[in-house]
């Protein structure tokens, strides 16, 4: 088939059928444990992931822990890698565009190295997030949301009062990528270089988050948290001869959790409402609910993220830990309209020392397990 006929058939598909996607609420810095429980995490985190979710959690950090590496990878379907690869090849570019219409693909991944100690954490991390879809039957558009963040972060948490904790984190982030549509003028050449050459935007920004926790522990531990991420919006300064990559909106989050033991089992329900300061997002897309049931060596998780079921499992093997989760993201205007189902896996290698005892087979995730003295700071 000639390039002209392929382009014509590509346009005709758009003219007659197809959904219209809304903007996704993009979260590039996540934990697989959190995603399994609805991504409701601000009120319980107290390890190196506090730099992502709530720095006040570092006020409850115990021991000295080195996260050697914690790579994670996620996809929205088994063919996501192949589709992205085909989109970069001129010979398969037109066919890939046709296949993308009415379909949304997502790839994500990242890793970090971190060191945590009481009241302090430092981390170096890299997070990648890529989405691709085609919409607009009248004027076809290829939408590419692709960013890669390389950052160094320094966080601290402290106790203002025994029950009132606060924390701050500052980050230096170098971002590459863009989040923009490409219309027929760009994709009509059927040359992928015309698209991918336009997403090499690069810039650097300094970001700051703050958080507060109100903690009550009378048999059942209850926590109310408030977090303000990307204070004042994180805007990137373009590198020489480059355009600036997309900014990150600030996010005010209110959360709460309970944590209690039932014999050898720990139970932690948690909820939060994100983007309190962003009325452009429908309320149902901002609500996150979750629960973790903590058994020796194994954790089971479930919840709701933007109105969609999430579930996950964690396996602790001492020095190594594995976490897996599946969750849904809303691509439409309100929950229940357009779900994108995603699957993520994370491997963590970590050593540490807690309460004066070298624990090469322990890890820094703090919570119910540690209170029972069975296996780990959850």
N, C-alpha and C positions, 0 to 999 in steps of 0.2 A: 504494500500500500504506500502511495506517495505521501510526502509530507503534507501537500495541499489537501488531499482527501482525508488524511488523518485529522488535520486541524478542523476541517469542515464537520466531520462526524463528531468530534469533540465538542464543538459549539452547539450542534443540534441537540445533543444530550442535555445540555444545560437549559435550552430554551423551553423544554416541555416539562421537566420534572425536577423535584429536589427540595430538601429542607434548607432552612436558613439557620445558621448557627449563631449563637450569641457568644460574647466573650467569656472564656473560662476564668475562674478565679485561680490564678497561678500561684502555687506554693513550691518554691524550688528547694528549700532547706527543710527536710523532713526526716523523721525517724520511722523505720518500718514497724517498730513496736507501737508507736503512736498511731500510724495509719490503720493498724489492725483494730484499734479501739476508737475508731471514728475521728482520728486526729485531734482528739480532746486530750491535751497533755500538759497544759500550762500549770495546772494545780498540783501535779505529782512529780514532775521532772526534777531531778537533783544531781544529775551526772553531767558529762560533757555536752549532752544535747541541750542543756540549759542555755547555751549560747544561741540556739535556734528558737527555743520556745519561751523561756522565762528565766532571766538571770537571777531572780530572787531565790530560785531553787538551790543555788550554790551556797546559800546560808545554811542549808541542811546537809551539805556534802560532808562525808566522813572518810578519812583515810587518804592515801596517796595512790593515784591510779594513772597508769599510762595506757592509753588506747593506742596500740601499735598500728592498727589499720582496721577500718570497718567498711569495706566496699559494699555498695548496694546497686542493684539494677532492677529496672521495671519496664514492662511493656503493656500495651493495651490489647495485644493479640499476637499469635505465633508468627504472623507474617509482617510485623512492624519493621523489623530489621531489614528484611528483603525489600520492602516498599521504599524505605528511605534510601537504600542503596540504588535501587532502580531509578529513583528521582534524580540522581546525580549522573546518570549515564544518558548521553544524547540518544542512543539507539532505543532506549526503553522509556524515555521521558514522556512522550505523548501518550503511550499506553498507560503509564502510571497515573497521569492526570485524569484519564477517563475512569480508572479504577477508584480514584480518590473521591469522586463525586458521590455525595451521600454517605461518605465514610470518613471517620476521624481516626488518625493513628497517633500514638504517643510513645515516646521513649524517654526514659529518665535514668539517672545514675549518679554516683558520687562516691566520695570517700573522704575520710579525715584522719588526722593524727592529732591526739590531744593529751594533755596532762592536766589532771585535776587534783586539788588538795583542798583542805578546809578553807572555804570562803574565796577560792580563786580557781580559774581555769584559763588555759591558753590552748588554742587550736589552730591548725592549718587545714583547710578543707577545699574541696573542689566539687561543685554540683553542676550537673548537666540536665537540661530539660528541653525537649523538642516535641512540638505538635505540628501536624500538617493536615489540612483538609481543603476541599474546593467547594465553593458555594456561589450563590447569586446567578440564577438562570438567565437573567437579562444581560448582565455584564459579567462573565465568568471571572472569578478571582481565585488565585491560589494563596491560601493563608499559611504563613509559616511563623510559628512562635518558637524561636530557637535561641537559647541563652546558655552560656557557660560561665560560671562564677568561680574564680580562684581567690581565696581570701585568707587573711589571718585575723583572729579574734582574741580579745582579752576581756574576760568577764570577772566580776566580783559580786559576791553576795554577803550580806551581814545582817545581824540581828539588832534592830533598833530597840525592841523590847523582846522578852522571851517569846511572845506570841506574834510579834510583828516583824517580818523579814522584808528586806529590800535588796535590789541588785541592779547592776548596770553592765552593759557589754558594749564595747566599741569594736568596729570591724573596718578593715581596709579591704575593699573588694575591687577586683579587676574583672569586668564583665565584657564578654564578646558575644555578639549576636544582635537580633532584632525581633520585633513582634509586629509584623505588618503584612497587609495583603499586596499581592502582585496582580495587576489587571491584565487584560488581553494584550495591551501594548508590550508588556514584558514577556508573558508566557507564550505569545503568539509565534515567536521565533522558534519555539520548541527546542531551545538551547538551554540546558540547565545552568550553564555558566552565567547567563543573564540574570538568573535568580540568585544563585549562591554567591555571586560576587557582590550582591547588595546586602548580604546579611553579615558581612565581616566588620560591622561596627564595633568599636572598642573604646572603653573608657574606664576611669577609676573614680571611686567614691569612698567617702568615709560615712559609715552608718552607725547609729546608736539605738539601743533598746533599753528600756527600763521596766522593772517589774516589782510588784509588792505581793506578799502573801500574809494572810491572817490565819494563823495556825492554832487550833484548839485540840488538845490531846487528853481525853478523859476516857480511856478505854477504846473508844472509837475516834480515830484521828480525822478531823475535818479541816479542810483548807478552802479559803476563798482567795482567789488570785485576780490581780489586774495587771495587764501587760500592755505596753505601748511599743510596738515594733516600728522600726524605720521612722523615728521621731522626725517630724517635719518633712517627710518624703525623702527618699534616698535618690539623689540625682547624680548622674555620672558625667564627669568631665571628659570630653573626647580626647583621644590620643592624637598626636600630629597627623594630619592628612587622613583622618578617619571621622566618621560621624559618631555621635554619642549613642550608646545603646539605650534601651528603654529604662525608665525609672521604676522604682518600687514604691508603691503607695504605702502610707503609714496605716497601721492596723491597731486599733484599740480592742482588747479582748478582756472579757470578764468570764472567769471560770470558777468551778467548785468541785470538790471531791470528798469522798469518805473512804476510809481505809480501816478494815477490821479483820480479825482472824476468826476462823471457825475450825478449831483443832489444827490440823496440819495444812489447812487451806487458808490462803489470804484472799480477800475479796476487795476490789477497789473500783467502785463506780465513779464516773467523772463526767462532767459536762462543761461546755463553754459556748459563748456567743462571740463571734469574731466580727471585726469591721463595724464596731458600734458607731464609728464616725463616718461610715460610708453608706449613705441611704440609697445609692445607685444599685446596691445588691439587695435582692429580695430577701426577706428575713429568713425564709426556710433554707436558703443557701449558706447562711452564716451560722447555723446551729450545728453543734457537734456533740454527740453522746457516745459514751463507751463504758465498757467494764472489762476488767482483767481478773481472772481467777488463777491464783498462783499456787501450783502444786510443786513439790520437790522436783527439781530438774526441768519441769515443763510448765509453761504458762499458756492458758487459753484466753483469747480475746475476741470481743465482738462489739459492734456499735453501729452508729449511723453518721455518715458524712454527707452533708448537703442533701439529706433526705434518702440516701441510699445505704443499704446494708454493707457493713464491713466485717471482716473476720480475719483472725490471724492466730499464729502459734509461735511460741519461742521455746528453744531447746538449749539448755545450759550444760555444756560439757567441760566446765572448769575454765581452762585457758581460752577455749573457743566457745562461741555462741552463735546460734543460727536463728534468724527471725524471718518469717514469711507472712504475707498478708495479701488480701484482695480488698479493693474498695471501689466505690463508684464516685464519679465526678459529674456534676451537672454542666452540660454545655448549652442549655437553653436559658430561659429567663427565670424559671421557677422549678422547684424540685418535682421530679416525675415527668419532665418534658423530654429531655435527651440525655440519657446516661452514657458515660464512657467508663466501661469496666476495666480496671487495671490490676496488675499482678506484680508484686515486688518481693525481692529476696535480699537479705543482708547477712553478711558474715562478719563477726567481730573477733579480734584477737586482743586480749587485754590482760595485763598483770597489775597487781597492786598490793598494798599493805594497809590493813585496817586495824585500828585500835592497838597498834604496836605489834601485830602479828603479820608476818609476811605470808601473803595468800596468793601464791602463783596460780591457784585454781579458782580464784574469786573474781568478781567483776564489780563495777561501780554503779550498777543500776539499783537504786535505793527503794525500799518499800517494805511490804509485809514480810517477805522472806527474811530480810535482815533482822527484823524485830523478833522473829522466831529463832534467829541464829542458825538457820538451816543451810543457807547456801550463798546469799548474795545481797548486796545493797541494791535495792530495787528502785 
